């Protein structure tokens, strides 16, 4: 059985492992109610709608 002659350094090990752990791009979808980009399966923070129903009441902005 093959046995390494020298210890593999932390830098070499981490460099090799970093090639497989790239950060994935965040997926965004468009809210069908207000057309804002949101995370999938999450209540829209702008309009408060999820799956076509209002689940969070939004406060009315005071207009001057």
C-alpha positions in Angstrom: 0.0 0.0 0.0 1.3 3.4 -0.9 2.2 5.7 2.0 3.2 9.4 1.6 6.8 10.1 2.6 6.1 13.7 3.8 3.2 15.4 5.6 0.9 17.4 3.4 0.9 21.0 4.5 -2.2 22.9 5.5 -1.8 25.3 2.6 -1.6 22.5 0.0 -4.6 20.7 1.5 -6.7 23.8 1.7 -5.8 24.9 -1.8 -6.9 21.5 -3.1 -10.1 21.5 -1.1 -11.0 25.1 -2.1 -11.5 24.1 -5.7 -14.7 22.2 -4.7 -16.2 24.7 -2.4 -17.0 27.7 -4.6 -19.9 29.9 -3.4 -23.1 29.5 -5.4 -24.9 32.5 -6.8 -28.1 33.4 -4.9 -31.3 32.5 -6.8 -33.9 35.3 -7.0 -37.4 35.3 -8.3 -39.8 38.1 -9.2 -42.7 38.8 -6.8 -45.9 38.4 -8.9 -47.7 41.1 -6.9 -45.2 44.0 -6.8 -42.5 42.8 -9.3 -39.7 43.1 -6.7 -36.9 40.5 -6.7 -37.1 38.2 -3.6 -35.8 34.8 -2.4 -38.0 31.9 -3.4 -40.5 30.5 -0.9 -40.2 33.7 1.3 -42.8 36.4 2.1 -42.1 39.6 0.0 -40.8 42.2 2.4 -42.1 45.1 0.2 -45.8 44.0 -0.2 -46.2 41.2 2.4 -47.7 38.7 -0.1 -46.9 35.0 -0.3 -48.4 32.5 -2.7 -51.0 35.1 -3.9 -52.2 35.9 -0.3 -51.4 38.8 2.0 -49.8 37.2 5.1 -48.1 40.3 6.5 -49.9 43.6 6.9 -47.8 46.5 5.7 -48.0 49.9 7.3 -49.0 52.7 5.0 -46.3 55.2 4.3 -47.1 58.7 5.4 -47.0 61.0 2.3 -46.3 64.7 2.9 
